[in-house]
Amino acid sequence: MTGRKIAENSKMKLTVIIPVYNEAATIETVFQRLVSVSLPLGKEIIIVDDCSTDGTGDVIQRLKQERGEDLTCLFHDRKRGKGAAIRSGFAAATGDILLILDADLEYDPAEYPKLLAPILAGKADVVYGSRFVGSQPHRVLLFWHSVGNRFLTLLSNMLTNLNLTDMETCYKVFRKEIVAGLALREDRFGFEPEITAKISKLNCRIYEVGISYSGRTYAEGKKINWKDGLWAIWCILRYNLFP
C-alpha cells in the first residue's frame, strides 16, 4: 500500500457492529479480541443488546465503564431480532466503513485486515467473508446446515446474478454510503438475504474473502433453526422478485 493510501485510510473510521442476544459467556472475549486488532484507521465499536435475559447487559455495561469513548452500547427494550439490532447499529454508526460481527466466537476478529483490504485499496464497496472458500481452518459439524447454507446461496445467486459462495455469512463489510439509502425491514435472520438482494441492485463492487469458521452446536448456544431457513427462502423470493 502506498504512503498516500495509508494517509488517506488513517483519516477513515471503521464501525464494528455487534448484535447480541444472551451471549454473557462470550461477549467479553469477543470484545477483547476485537480491541487487540491493529488497523490503519480509526475504530468505534457498537454493541446492540437485543433484550438479553442472561446477564449480557450487565457485562456490556461493565465494558462500557472500562472503555469509555471506545464503546457505544445500545439496548432494545424487547427482543426484536438480529436484523433489528443491526439496523440500530447502522443508525448509530459514525464510521466510513461498517462491519458486522457476531458475539458467539464463531468468527475471528484477527481476520479484519484481510476483510477490509479490498475496500481500503479502493477496489470494493462491499466485502463478504466466505466460510466456504480459502485455506483457513473450519470446525467440522452440522452437515445439513452446510447443505442449507449452500442451497440458500445458490437460490439467492440465481435471482441476484451474483456468484457468492456464502450469502448467509455474518462477516459483511460495507462502505457506509452503500447501506445509508437502503430501506431494510427484516428483524431476524432474514436480514442476510434481504441486504444481499438490495445491494445486488446498486451496481456496486462486491468482493469475497475466505475466512476461518469455528461453528458451534445448539448445545453451545447456536440459535438459527429450520424455520429461519424457510423464512430465508421467502426473503430471497420477496426482495428479488417483488422489491
C-alpha positions as CSV (number, residue, x, y, z in Angstrom):
1,M,0.0,0.0,0.0
2,T,1.4,3.4,-0.9
3,G,2.2,6.1,1.6
4,R,-0.6,8.3,0.1
5,K,-3.2,5.5,0.5
6,I,-2.1,4.8,4.1
7,A,-2.5,8.5,4.9
8,E,-6.0,8.5,3.3
9,N,-7.0,5.4,5.3
10,S,-5.7,6.9,8.6
11,K,-8.4,9.6,8.2
12,M,-11.2,7.0,7.9
13,K,-13.0,5.2,10.7
14,L,-14.3,1.7,11.0
15,T,-17.6,1.0,12.9
16,V,-17.9,-2.6,14.2
17,I,-21.5,-3.5,15.0
18,I,-22.1,-6.4,17.3
19,P,-25.7,-7.6,17.7
20,V,-26.0,-9.6,20.9
21,Y,-28.7,-11.8,22.5
22,N,-27.9,-14.0,25.5
23,E,-24.1,-14.1,25.0
24,A,-22.9,-13.4,28.5
25,A,-20.4,-16.2,28.3
26,T,-18.6,-14.9,25.1
27,I,-19.2,-11.2,24.6
28,E,-16.3,-10.1,26.8
29,T,-13.8,-12.4,25.0
30,V,-15.1,-11.2,21.6
31,F,-14.7,-7.6,22.7
32,Q,-11.1,-8.2,24.0
33,R,-10.1,-9.9,20.8
34,L,-11.6,-7.1,18.8
35,V,-9.8,-4.2,20.6
36,S,-6.5,-6.1,20.2
37,V,-6.6,-5.9,16.4
38,S,-4.4,-3.2,15.0
39,L,-5.8,-1.4,12.0
40,P,-4.6,1.5,9.8
41,L,-7.8,3.5,10.5
42,G,-9.8,4.7,13.5
43,K,-12.3,2.3,15.1
44,E,-15.6,2.6,17.0
45,I,-17.5,-0.4,18.5
46,I,-21.3,-0.5,18.8
47,I,-22.8,-3.4,20.9
48,V,-26.6,-3.7,20.5
49,D,-28.2,-5.9,23.2
50,D,-31.5,-7.3,21.9
51,C,-33.1,-7.6,25.4
52,S,-30.9,-10.4,26.7
53,T,-32.0,-12.3,29.8
54,D,-28.8,-14.0,30.9
55,G,-26.8,-11.1,32.3
56,T,-25.3,-10.0,29.0
57,G,-26.5,-6.4,29.6
58,D,-24.5,-6.3,32.9
59,V,-21.3,-7.4,31.1
60,I,-21.8,-4.8,28.4
61,Q,-22.4,-2.0,31.0
62,R,-19.1,-3.0,32.8
63,L,-17.2,-3.0,29.5
64,K,-18.6,0.5,28.8
65,Q,-17.4,1.8,32.1
66,E,-14.0,0.4,31.5
67,R,-13.6,1.5,27.9
68,G,-15.5,4.8,27.9
69,E,-15.5,6.5,24.5
70,D,-14.3,3.4,22.6
71,L,-17.6,1.7,23.0
72,T,-21.2,2.6,22.4
73,C,-23.9,0.4,24.0
74,L,-27.5,0.2,22.8
75,F,-30.3,-1.7,24.5
76,H,-33.6,-2.9,23.0
77,D,-36.5,-2.8,25.4
78,R,-37.9,-6.0,23.9
79,K,-36.5,-8.8,21.8
80,R,-36.7,-7.8,18.2
81,G,-34.1,-10.0,16.4
82,K,-30.7,-9.8,14.8
83,G,-31.7,-7.8,11.8
84,A,-33.3,-5.2,14.0
85,A,-30.2,-5.0,16.2
86,I,-28.0,-4.4,13.1
87,R,-30.4,-1.7,11.9
88,S,-30.0,0.0,15.3
89,G,-26.2,-0.3,14.9
90,F,-26.3,1.2,11.4
91,A,-28.3,4.1,12.6
92,A,-25.8,4.9,15.3
93,A,-22.7,4.4,13.3
94,T,-20.4,7.3,12.6
95,G,-17.7,5.4,10.7
96,D,-16.9,5.4,7.0
97,I,-16.9,1.6,6.9
98,L,-19.4,-0.7,8.7
99,L,-18.5,-4.3,9.7
100,I,-20.9,-6.8,11.3
101,L,-19.5,-9.2,14.0
102,D,-21.4,-11.9,15.8
103,A,-20.8,-12.2,19.6
104,D,-20.5,-16.0,19.7
105,L,-16.8,-16.6,18.9
106,E,-17.6,-18.3,15.6
107,Y,-15.7,-15.6,13.7
108,D,-12.2,-14.3,14.4
109,P,-11.6,-10.5,14.6
110,A,-7.9,-11.1,13.7
111,E,-9.1,-11.5,10.1
112,Y,-10.4,-8.0,9.9
113,P,-7.4,-6.7,7.9
114,K,-8.0,-9.0,5.0
115,L,-11.7,-8.3,5.0
116,L,-11.0,-4.6,4.9
117,A,-8.2,-4.8,2.4
118,P,-10.3,-4.6,-0.8
119,I,-12.2,-1.6,0.4
120,L,-9.1,0.2,1.7
121,A,-7.4,-0.5,-1.6
122,G,-10.3,1.2,-3.4
123,K,-11.4,-2.0,-5.2
124,A,-14.6,-2.8,-3.3
125,D,-17.7,-1.3,-1.9
126,V,-18.9,-4.4,-0.1
127,V,-16.9,-7.5,1.2
128,Y,-18.4,-10.8,2.3
129,G,-16.3,-13.2,4.4
130,S,-16.9,-16.7,3.0
131,R,-16.7,-19.8,5.1
132,F,-16.6,-22.0,2.0
133,V,-13.5,-20.7,0.2
134,G,-9.9,-20.3,1.1
135,S,-7.5,-22.4,3.2
136,Q,-8.4,-21.2,6.7
137,P,-9.4,-23.7,9.4
138,H,-13.0,-24.7,9.8
139,R,-14.6,-26.7,12.5
140,V,-16.3,-29.8,11.2
141,L,-20.0,-30.2,12.2
142,L,-23.7,-29.9,11.2
143,F,-23.8,-31.3,7.7
144,W,-27.4,-30.2,7.0
145,H,-26.6,-26.6,8.0
146,S,-23.9,-26.6,5.4
147,V,-26.2,-28.0,2.8
148,G,-28.9,-25.4,3.7
149,N,-26.4,-22.6,3.5
150,R,-25.2,-23.6,0.1
151,F,-28.8,-24.0,-1.2
152,L,-29.8,-20.6,0.1
153,T,-26.7,-19.1,-1.5
154,L,-27.5,-20.8,-4.8
155,L,-31.1,-19.7,-4.8
156,S,-30.0,-16.1,-4.0
157,N,-27.4,-16.1,-6.7
158,M,-29.9,-17.3,-9.3
159,L,-32.0,-14.2,-8.6
160,T,-29.3,-11.6,-7.9
161,N,-26.9,-12.8,-10.7
162,L,-24.1,-12.7,-8.2
163,N,-21.6,-15.6,-7.8
164,L,-21.3,-15.6,-4.0
165,T,-20.3,-18.7,-2.1
166,D,-21.7,-17.7,1.3
167,M,-24.6,-15.4,1.3
168,E,-25.5,-16.2,4.9
169,T,-22.2,-15.3,6.4
170,C,-22.1,-13.0,9.4
171,Y,-19.0,-11.2,8.1
172,K,-20.3,-8.5,5.9
173,V,-18.4,-5.2,5.4
174,F,-19.9,-2.1,3.7
175,R,-18.8,1.4,2.8
176,K,-21.4,3.4,4.8
177,E,-22.9,5.2,1.8
178,I,-23.9,1.8,0.4
179,V,-26.3,0.9,3.2
180,A,-27.3,4.5,4.1
181,G,-30.0,4.6,1.4
182,L,-31.4,1.0,1.9
183,A,-34.8,0.6,3.5
184,L,-34.1,-2.6,5.5
185,R,-37.1,-4.4,7.1
186,E,-36.1,-7.9,8.3
187,D,-35.9,-8.2,12.1
188,R,-34.4,-11.7,12.3
189,F,-32.0,-13.7,10.2
190,G,-33.9,-12.7,7.0
191,F,-31.5,-9.7,7.1
192,E,-28.9,-11.7,5.2
193,P,-30.9,-12.4,2.0
194,E,-32.6,-9.1,2.2
195,I,-29.5,-6.9,2.2
196,T,-27.8,-9.2,-0.4
197,A,-30.8,-8.7,-2.8
198,K,-30.8,-4.9,-2.2
199,I,-27.1,-4.3,-2.7
200,S,-27.2,-6.5,-5.9
201,K,-29.3,-3.8,-7.5
202,L,-26.9,-1.0,-6.7
203,N,-24.3,-1.8,-9.3
204,C,-21.6,-1.7,-6.6
205,R,-18.4,-3.6,-6.4
206,I,-18.7,-6.8,-4.2
207,Y,-15.8,-9.0,-3.2
208,E,-15.5,-12.2,-1.2
209,V,-12.6,-13.2,1.1
210,G,-12.1,-16.6,2.6
211,I,-12.3,-16.7,6.4
212,S,-11.9,-19.3,9.2
213,Y,-15.0,-20.6,11.0
214,S,-15.4,-22.0,14.5
215,G,-19.0,-23.0,14.4
216,R,-20.9,-24.1,17.5
217,T,-23.6,-26.6,18.2
218,Y,-27.1,-26.0,19.6
219,A,-25.9,-27.2,23.0
220,E,-23.2,-24.4,22.8
221,G,-25.8,-21.8,22.0
222,K,-26.5,-21.8,18.3
223,K,-29.8,-20.0,17.7
224,I,-30.7,-20.2,14.0
225,N,-33.1,-23.1,13.1
226,W,-35.0,-24.7,10.2
227,K,-37.8,-22.1,10.5
228,D,-35.3,-19.4,9.8
229,G,-34.2,-21.4,6.7
230,L,-37.8,-21.4,5.3
231,W,-38.1,-17.7,6.0
232,A,-34.8,-17.1,4.2
233,I,-36.3,-18.7,1.1
234,W,-39.3,-16.4,1.3
235,C,-37.0,-13.4,1.8
236,I,-34.9,-14.3,-1.3
237,L,-38.0,-14.5,-3.4
238,R,-39.7,-11.4,-1.9
239,Y,-36.8,-9.0,-2.1
240,N,-35.6,-10.1,-5.5
241,L,-38.9,-10.6,-7.3
242,F,-41.0,-8.0,-5.5
243,P,-38.6,-5.3,-4.4
